[in-house]
Amino acid sequence: MFFFYNPYYLLFMLPGLILMMLAQWYVKSAYEKWSRVPLRQGWTGAEVAAYLARRAGLSVRIEPVRGWLSDHYDPRTRTLRLSPEVYHGRTVAAAAVAAHELGHAVQHAQNYLPLHLRTAMVPAVNIGSYLGWIFILIGLMLRLTELAWLGVIIFSGGALFALVTLPVEFNASARAKKLLKTTGIITHPEEAKGVQQVLTAAALTYVAALVVALLQLLYYVSLVLGTSRRR
């Protein structure tokens, strides 16, 4: 883990970390703002998700889950899990998040390729995120460049996963906005504005995650290249 104690690493990653903090601040700000604006329909996020699921002809379970903005769709069990603020909330923000997660369920039902690709990548990425830097570390310490490059290739799966995540999340947000509008849940321009802001803020966090993953990958590449030149 010496990478993280290297001042060069911190300098290299600084732009991505700043972007990530700004994105998280924007999410928190947008969500809190529109969590204070009641949904004119008066429905909770769970009720919004259930109604949209019925309209889309989907059979999904909807249940609460602990954590702030821990909302997600589990394709393995076809379960929509909503955080307490979204599950019970009767706000524009709750409707936006619930509709976004329902968008993932629609993607699953329609065999949306990027979603299936991302799901299939999860086990490999989880393993690669641990093995990759270990191979890089050992390769650099023993000057085994081939092993270090193997570590870089394995670690690059994280950046690829972040890249594949973008169309999945952007498409789910586009579906959410369309569903909320066509079903009449959102009718007022101010509500539409709130949905747009909440979903845009959430999307920026995935963009920031991709930037961080790419910067980290480039950092490892620079280390291995430096070792190769000294051989």
C-alpha positions in Angstrom: 0.0 0.0 0.0 3.0 2.3 -0.3 1.3 4.0 -3.3 -0.9 5.9 -0.9 1.9 7.2 1.2 3.7 8.5 -1.9 3.3 12.3 -2.2 3.5 11.9 -6.0 0.4 9.6 -5.8 -1.6 12.3 -3.9 -0.5 15.0 -6.3 -1.4 12.7 -9.3 -4.9 11.9 -7.8 -5.7 15.5 -6.6 -7.8 16.6 -9.5 -9.9 13.4 -9.4 -10.4 13.7 -5.6 -11.4 17.3 -5.9 -13.9 16.4 -8.6 -15.3 13.6 -6.5 -15.8 15.9 -3.5 -17.5 18.5 -5.7 -19.8 15.8 -7.2 -20.7 14.5 -3.7 -21.4 18.0 -2.5 -23.7 18.6 -5.5 -25.6 15.4 -4.9 -26.1 16.2 -1.2 -27.1 19.8 -2.0 -29.6 18.9 -4.8 -31.1 16.0 -2.9 -31.6 18.0 0.3 -33.1 21.0 -1.6 -35.7 18.8 -3.4 -36.3 16.7 -0.4 -38.0 19.8 1.0 -40.3 20.1 -2.0 -43.5 17.9 -1.6 -44.5 15.9 -4.6 -47.9 17.2 -5.8 -49.2 13.7 -6.2 -48.5 13.0 -2.5 -47.0 9.6 -3.1 -44.0 8.1 -1.4 -41.0 6.9 -3.3 -42.1 3.3 -2.8 -45.6 4.1 -4.2 -44.0 5.8 -7.2 -41.8 2.8 -7.9 -44.7 0.4 -7.5 -46.9 2.4 -9.8 -44.2 2.7 -12.5 -43.5 -1.0 -12.2 -47.2 -1.8 -12.8 -47.4 0.5 -15.8 -44.3 -1.1 -17.2 -45.6 -4.6 -16.6 -42.8 -5.6 -14.2 -42.9 -7.9 -11.3 -40.4 -6.5 -8.8 -40.1 -6.5 -5.0 -39.8 -3.1 -3.4 -38.3 -3.0 0.1 -36.6 -0.5 2.4 -32.8 -0.7 3.0 -30.7 1.1 5.6 -28.4 3.9 4.7 -28.5 7.4 3.2 -29.0 7.2 -0.6 -28.2 3.5 -0.5 -30.9 2.9 -3.1 -30.2 0.2 -5.7 -31.8 -2.5 -7.9 -30.7 -6.1 -7.4 -31.1 -7.9 -10.8 -30.4 -11.3 -9.1 -33.6 -11.2 -7.1 -35.5 -8.5 -9.0 -35.6 -6.4 -5.9 -35.7 -2.6 -5.7 -34.2 -1.5 -2.4 -34.9 2.1 -1.4 -33.3 4.1 1.5 -35.7 5.3 4.2 -35.8 8.8 2.9 -36.8 7.6 -0.5 -39.0 4.7 0.5 -41.1 6.9 2.9 -40.5 10.3 1.4 -43.3 12.2 -0.4 -40.9 14.6 -2.1 -39.7 15.4 -5.6 -36.2 14.0 -4.7 -37.7 10.7 -3.5 -39.7 10.3 -6.7 -36.6 11.0 -8.8 -34.5 8.4 -7.1 -37.2 5.8 -7.0 -37.9 6.3 -10.7 -34.2 6.0 -11.5 -33.9 2.7 -9.7 -37.0 1.5 -11.4 -35.3 2.4 -14.7 -32.7 -0.2 -13.9 -35.5 -2.8 -13.5 -36.8 -1.8 -16.9 -33.3 -2.2 -18.3 -33.1 -5.7 -16.8 -36.5 -6.7 -18.3 -35.5 -5.4 -21.7 -32.1 -7.1 -21.6 -30.2 -3.8 -21.8 -26.7 -4.9 -22.8 -24.6 -2.5 -20.7 -26.5 -3.5 -17.6 -25.8 -7.2 -18.1 -22.2 -6.4 -19.0 -21.8 -4.4 -15.8 -23.4 -7.2 -13.7 -21.1 -9.8 -15.2 -18.0 -7.7 -14.5 -18.7 -7.3 -10.8 -16.9 -10.6 -9.5 -13.8 -10.0 -11.7 -13.5 -6.4 -10.8 -13.8 -7.2 -7.1 -11.0 -9.7 -7.3 -8.9 -7.5 -9.7 -9.1 -4.5 -7.4 -7.1 -6.5 -4.8 -4.9 -8.7 -6.9 -4.0 -5.9 -9.4 -2.1 -3.6 -7.0 -0.4 -6.6 -5.3 1.0 -7.8 -8.6 2.1 -4.3 -9.3 3.8 -3.9 -5.9 5.6 -7.3 -6.2 6.6 -6.6 -9.7 8.1 -3.2 -8.9 9.9 -4.4 -5.8 11.4 -7.4 -7.6 11.8 -5.5 -10.9 9.6 -8.1 -12.6 8.2 -5.7 -15.2 6.0 -8.4 -16.8 4.3 -9.1 -13.5 3.8 -5.4 -12.9 2.2 -5.0 -16.3 -0.1 -8.0 -15.6 -1.1 -6.2 -12.4 -1.9 -3.0 -14.4 -4.0 -5.1 -16.9 -5.9 -6.7 -14.0 -6.4 -3.4 -12.2 -7.7 -1.7 -15.4 -10.9 -3.7 -15.0 -12.0 -1.1 -12.4 -11.7 1.7 -15.0 -13.5 -0.4 -17.5 -16.3 -1.0 -15.0 -16.6 2.7 -14.3 -16.8 3.4 -18.0 -19.5 0.8 -18.6 -21.4 2.2 -15.6 -21.9 5.6 -17.4 -24.4 4.5 -20.1 -26.2 2.3 -17.5 -26.8 5.2 -15.2 -27.5 7.8 -17.8 -30.0 5.5 -19.5 -31.7 4.8 -16.2 -32.1 8.5 -15.5 -33.5 9.1 -19.0 -36.0 6.3 -18.5 -36.9 7.8 -15.1 -37.7 11.2 -16.5 -39.7 9.8 -19.3 -41.7 7.5 -17.0 -42.5 10.2 -14.5 -43.7 12.5 -17.3 -45.7 10.0 -19.4 -47.5 8.5 -16.3 -48.5 11.9 -15.0 -46.6 11.6 -11.7 -44.7 14.8 -12.6 -46.8 17.5 -14.2 -45.5 20.8 -12.9 -42.4 22.4 -14.5 -40.9 23.0 -11.1 -41.1 19.3 -10.3 -39.5 18.4 -13.6 -36.7 20.8 -12.8 -36.1 19.1 -9.5 -36.0 15.7 -11.0 -33.5 16.9 -13.6 -31.2 18.4 -10.9 -31.3 15.4 -8.6 -30.6 12.9 -11.5 -27.9 15.1 -13.0 -26.1 15.4 -9.7 -26.2 11.7 -9.2 -24.8 11.2 -12.8 -21.9 13.5 -12.0 -20.7 11.2 -9.2 -20.3 8.4 -11.8 -18.3 10.7 -14.1 -16.1 11.6 -11.1 -15.6 7.9 -10.3 -14.5 7.2 -13.8 -12.0 10.1 -13.7 -10.6 8.8 -10.4 -10.3 5.3 -11.8 -8.5 6.5 -14.9 -6.1 8.7 -12.9 -5.2 5.8 -10.6 -4.6 3.5 -13.6 -2.4 6.1 -15.2 -0.5 6.5 -12.0 0.3 2.8 -11.9 1.2 2.8 -15.6 3.7 5.7 -14.9 5.3 3.7 -12.1 5.8 0.6 -14.3 7.1 2.7 -17.2 9.6 4.3 -14.9 10.8 0.9 -13.7 11.1 -0.3 -17.3 13.3 2.6 -18.3 15.6 1.9 -15.3 16.2 -1.7 -16.3 
